[in-house]
Amino acid sequence: MESIADYFSNIPSSHRSAILLGGLTFFLLLESGLPYYHTPYKKAAHTGINLFFTLTTVLVNFMMAFILLGTADWVVNEKIGILQWVPEMPLWLFFVVGLLLMDLVGAYFIHWMEHRVKWMWRFHLVHHTDTNVDTTTANRHHPGESVFRFVFTTLGILVVGAPISLVFMYQSLSLVFTQFNHANIQFPKWLDNGLSWFIVTPGMHRVHHHYTLPYTDTNYGNIFSVWDRLFGTFAKMDNEKLVFGIDTHPDPKEHSNVWELLKLPFLNYRSPDGGKFM
């Protein structure tokens, strides 16, 4: 376990890039061989849009990485955060507890807020307008949302008291899991249901991408499913009945290209009941 901790303490940028590209390639290959749905769509154009937002997410995180590094060093030196306050524990338990708490603050909580705070939801819409959810959807985030998520990852470091090894391990696992649970891959139902007691599976997360409430406001987790079950936001739905997208933006012209998606948070639009969102 110490060797793993040492690796993530000093993980090269090239290795982090390899995790991103390797995971994306792996799940794209799985999708081609074991797809869950076979809806025809322009795969290349769809992938191009989502890869653009993947690059902007990488850029936002790269430009502000020094904040993560400085915060992680500070909490360790000043003994700030939950892990710094509890008695010494085995290293494996330290990382399990740390990953659970980082997932709570850095993924579940910010995701829940994006569905509750109207101005944050406007940015998160870019993610939900994807009508063909696959592994490339994982990082389809408006640059503004990428900033929100970075802020909450930093908040997670402060709350958890996470050293940089835990931060980089969390970010690596979070990346792979979001690619996994968005992937258009076929899982035996019994296996998906069983795994969803512990981790977020494709069958579980697809429900979140159903186009109408109340399902849109469920299954917020990224790595661990425990938070949705604990806070009452877990939901199940027959995946065969799912329709991807969002009912407030049924017109493909609103999200057919990068420019339209970049503008989306700043436009007025109407809810399904005719109410205007300002």
C-alpha positions as CSV (number, residue, x, y, z in Angstrom):
1,M,0.0,0.0,0.0
2,E,2.9,2.3,0.7
3,S,4.2,1.9,-2.8
4,I,0.8,2.8,-4.2
5,A,0.7,5.9,-2.0
6,D,4.2,6.9,-3.2
7,Y,3.2,6.4,-6.8
8,F,0.2,8.7,-6.5
9,S,2.2,11.3,-4.5
10,N,4.5,11.7,-7.5
11,I,2.4,10.5,-10.5
12,P,3.7,12.1,-13.7
13,S,1.4,14.2,-15.8
14,S,2.0,11.7,-18.7
15,H,0.6,8.9,-16.5
16,R,-2.5,11.0,-15.7
17,S,-3.0,11.6,-19.4
18,A,-2.6,7.9,-20.1
19,I,-5.3,7.1,-17.6
20,L,-7.7,9.6,-19.4
21,L,-6.9,8.4,-22.9
22,G,-6.5,4.7,-22.0
23,G,-9.8,4.6,-20.2
24,L,-11.6,6.4,-23.0
25,T,-10.1,4.1,-25.6
26,F,-10.9,1.0,-23.5
27,F,-14.6,1.9,-23.0
28,L,-15.0,3.0,-26.6
29,L,-13.8,-0.5,-27.7
30,L,-16.2,-2.1,-25.2
31,E,-19.0,0.0,-26.6
32,S,-18.3,-1.2,-30.1
33,G,-18.4,-4.8,-29.1
34,L,-20.9,-4.9,-26.3
35,P,-23.3,-1.9,-26.8
36,Y,-26.3,-1.5,-24.5
37,Y,-28.3,0.5,-27.1
38,H,-28.0,0.5,-30.9
39,T,-29.6,3.9,-31.7
40,P,-28.1,5.2,-34.9
41,Y,-26.4,8.6,-34.4
42,K,-23.5,10.5,-35.9
43,K,-20.8,9.0,-33.6
44,A,-17.9,11.0,-34.9
45,A,-19.7,14.4,-34.6
46,H,-21.0,13.4,-31.1
47,T,-17.5,12.3,-30.0
48,G,-16.0,15.5,-31.3
49,I,-18.3,17.8,-29.3
50,N,-17.7,15.8,-26.1
51,L,-13.9,15.6,-26.6
52,F,-13.9,19.4,-26.9
53,F,-15.4,19.7,-23.5
54,T,-13.0,17.0,-22.2
55,L,-10.2,19.2,-23.3
56,T,-11.6,22.3,-21.6
57,T,-12.1,20.3,-18.4
58,V,-8.4,19.2,-18.6
59,L,-7.3,22.8,-19.3
60,V,-9.3,24.2,-16.3
61,N,-7.8,21.6,-14.0
62,F,-4.3,22.1,-15.3
63,M,-4.5,25.9,-14.9
64,M,-5.6,25.6,-11.3
65,A,-3.6,22.5,-10.2
66,F,-1.3,24.6,-8.1
67,I,-4.3,25.3,-5.8
68,L,-4.8,21.6,-5.2
69,L,-1.1,21.0,-4.5
70,G,-0.9,24.0,-2.1
71,T,-4.1,23.0,-0.3
72,A,-3.1,19.4,0.2
73,D,0.3,20.4,1.6
74,W,-1.3,22.9,3.9
75,V,-3.9,20.6,5.5
76,V,-1.1,18.0,6.2
77,N,1.3,20.6,7.7
78,E,-1.4,22.3,9.8
79,K,-3.3,19.1,10.7
80,I,-6.6,20.3,9.2
81,G,-9.4,18.0,8.2
82,I,-11.0,14.7,9.3
83,L,-8.2,12.3,8.4
84,Q,-5.7,14.6,10.2
85,W,-7.8,14.6,13.4
86,V,-8.5,10.9,13.8
87,P,-6.1,8.5,15.5
88,E,-3.6,6.8,13.3
89,M,-5.2,4.0,11.2
90,P,-3.9,1.4,8.8
91,L,-2.9,2.9,5.4
92,W,-5.5,0.9,3.5
93,L,-8.2,2.1,5.8
94,F,-6.9,5.7,5.5
95,F,-7.3,5.6,1.8
96,V,-10.7,3.9,1.8
97,V,-12.2,6.4,4.2
98,G,-10.5,9.3,2.3
99,L,-11.8,8.1,-1.0
100,L,-15.3,7.8,0.4
101,L,-15.3,11.3,1.8
102,M,-13.6,12.9,-1.2
103,D,-16.3,11.3,-3.4
104,L,-19.0,12.7,-1.1
105,V,-17.8,16.3,-1.2
106,G,-16.0,16.4,-4.6
107,A,-18.6,14.5,-6.6
108,Y,-21.9,13.8,-4.9
109,F,-22.5,17.1,-3.1
110,I,-21.5,19.4,-5.9
111,H,-23.6,17.3,-8.3
112,W,-26.6,17.5,-6.0
113,M,-26.1,21.3,-5.7
114,E,-26.0,21.7,-9.5
115,H,-29.5,20.2,-9.6
116,R,-30.8,22.5,-6.8
117,V,-29.2,25.9,-7.5
118,K,-30.7,27.4,-10.6
119,W,-27.6,29.3,-11.9
120,M,-25.4,26.2,-11.4
121,W,-28.0,24.0,-13.2
122,R,-27.8,26.2,-16.2
123,F,-24.1,25.2,-16.7
124,H,-24.8,21.5,-15.8
125,L,-27.4,21.5,-18.6
126,V,-24.6,21.0,-21.1
127,H,-24.0,17.6,-19.7
128,H,-27.7,16.6,-19.6
129,T,-28.5,17.7,-23.2
130,D,-26.6,14.7,-24.5
131,T,-29.2,12.5,-26.1
132,N,-26.8,9.7,-26.8
133,V,-25.1,9.0,-23.5
134,D,-21.8,7.0,-23.9
135,T,-18.4,7.1,-22.4
136,T,-17.5,10.4,-24.1
137,T,-20.4,12.0,-22.2
138,A,-18.3,11.6,-19.0
139,N,-16.5,14.9,-19.3
140,R,-19.0,16.8,-21.3
141,H,-19.0,19.7,-18.9
142,H,-19.2,23.4,-19.6
143,P,-15.9,25.2,-18.5
144,G,-18.0,27.0,-15.9
145,E,-19.1,23.6,-14.4
146,S,-15.5,22.4,-14.5
147,V,-14.6,25.4,-12.2
148,F,-17.5,24.5,-9.8
149,R,-16.2,20.9,-9.6
150,F,-12.6,22.0,-9.0
151,V,-13.7,24.3,-6.2
152,F,-15.5,21.4,-4.5
153,T,-12.6,19.1,-5.0
154,T,-10.5,21.7,-3.2
155,L,-13.2,22.0,-0.5
156,G,-13.0,18.2,-0.2
157,I,-9.3,18.4,0.6
158,L,-10.0,20.9,3.3
159,V,-12.8,18.9,4.9
160,V,-11.1,15.5,4.5
161,G,-7.6,16.6,5.3
162,A,-6.4,14.8,2.2
163,P,-2.7,14.5,1.3
164,I,-1.7,14.9,-2.3
165,S,-1.4,11.1,-2.8
166,L,-5.0,10.7,-1.8
167,V,-6.1,13.6,-4.1
168,F,-4.4,12.2,-7.2
169,M,-5.7,8.7,-6.4
170,Y,-9.2,10.1,-6.0
171,Q,-9.0,12.1,-9.3
172,S,-7.7,9.1,-11.2
173,L,-10.4,6.7,-9.9
174,S,-13.1,9.4,-10.4
175,L,-12.1,9.8,-14.0
176,V,-12.2,6.0,-14.7
177,F,-15.5,5.6,-12.9
178,T,-17.2,8.4,-14.7
179,Q,-16.1,6.9,-18.0
180,F,-17.3,3.5,-16.9
181,N,-20.7,4.6,-15.6
182,H,-21.5,6.6,-18.7
183,A,-20.4,3.9,-21.1
184,N,-22.9,2.4,-23.5
185,I,-22.0,-1.2,-22.5
186,Q,-24.2,-4.2,-21.8
187,F,-24.0,-5.7,-18.3
188,P,-26.0,-8.7,-17.1
189,K,-28.8,-7.2,-15.0
190,W,-27.9,-9.4,-12.0
191,L,-24.3,-8.1,-12.1
192,D,-25.2,-4.5,-12.5
193,N,-27.8,-4.7,-9.6
194,G,-25.3,-6.4,-7.4
195,L,-22.4,-4.0,-8.1
196,S,-24.7,-1.0,-7.6
197,W,-24.9,-1.8,-3.9
198,F,-21.3,-0.6,-3.7
199,I,-20.3,1.3,-6.8
200,V,-22.1,3.4,-9.4
201,T,-22.8,1.2,-12.5
202,P,-23.9,2.1,-16.0
203,G,-27.4,0.8,-15.3
204,M,-27.6,2.9,-12.2
205,H,-26.3,6.1,-13.7
206,R,-28.3,5.9,-16.9
207,V,-31.4,6.6,-14.8
208,H,-30.0,10.0,-13.9
209,H,-29.9,10.8,-17.7
210,H,-33.6,10.1,-18.2
211,Y,-35.1,13.2,-19.7
212,T,-37.7,14.0,-17.1
213,L,-38.1,14.4,-13.3
214,P,-38.1,12.8,-10.8
215,Y,-35.4,10.6,-12.3
216,T,-33.1,13.4,-13.4
217,D,-32.7,14.3,-9.7
218,T,-31.5,10.9,-8.6
219,N,-28.3,8.8,-8.6
220,Y,-25.8,11.6,-8.2
221,G,-22.9,9.5,-7.2
222,N,-19.7,9.0,-9.2
223,I,-17.6,6.3,-7.5
224,F,-19.6,5.0,-4.6
225,S,-23.4,4.3,-4.6
226,V,-23.6,4.5,-0.8
227,W,-24.2,8.3,-0.7
228,D,-27.3,8.0,-2.9
229,R,-28.7,5.2,-0.8
230,L,-27.9,7.0,2.5
231,F,-29.4,10.3,1.4
232,G,-32.5,8.9,-0.3
233,T,-31.5,9.9,-3.9
234,F,-31.1,6.4,-5.2
235,A,-33.6,5.3,-7.8
236,K,-34.1,2.3,-10.2
237,M,-35.8,2.3,-13.5
238,D,-36.0,-0.2,-16.3
239,N,-33.3,1.0,-18.7
240,E,-35.3,-0.1,-21.7
241,K,-37.7,2.8,-20.9
242,L,-35.1,5.5,-20.6
243,V,-35.0,8.5,-22.9
244,F,-31.8,10.5,-22.8
245,G,-31.6,14.3,-22.9
246,I,-33.6,16.9,-21.0
247,D,-37.2,17.9,-21.5
248,T,-36.5,21.7,-21.3
249,H,-34.3,21.5,-24.4
250,P,-35.9,19.1,-26.9
251,D,-34.7,21.0,-30.0
252,P,-31.4,19.6,-31.3
253,K,-30.5,23.0,-32.6
254,E,-29.9,24.2,-29.0
255,H,-27.2,21.6,-28.5
256,S,-26.0,20.6,-31.9
257,N,-22.6,22.2,-31.8
258,V,-19.9,23.5,-29.4
259,W,-20.8,27.2,-29.8
260,E,-24.5,26.6,-28.9
261,L,-23.5,24.6,-25.9
262,L,-21.1,27.3,-24.7
263,K,-23.9,29.9,-24.9
264,L,-26.5,27.7,-23.3
265,P,-26.0,28.8,-19.6
266,F,-26.5,32.4,-20.6
267,L,-29.7,32.1,-22.6
268,N,-33.3,32.4,-21.3
269,Y,-35.4,29.3,-21.8
270,R,-38.8,27.9,-20.8
271,S,-39.6,24.9,-18.6
272,P,-42.0,22.2,-19.8
273,D,-44.9,23.9,-17.9
274,G,-44.3,27.2,-19.8
275,G,-42.5,29.0,-16.9
276,K,-39.5,31.1,-17.9
277,F,-36.1,30.3,-16.4
278,M,-34.2,33.6,-16.0
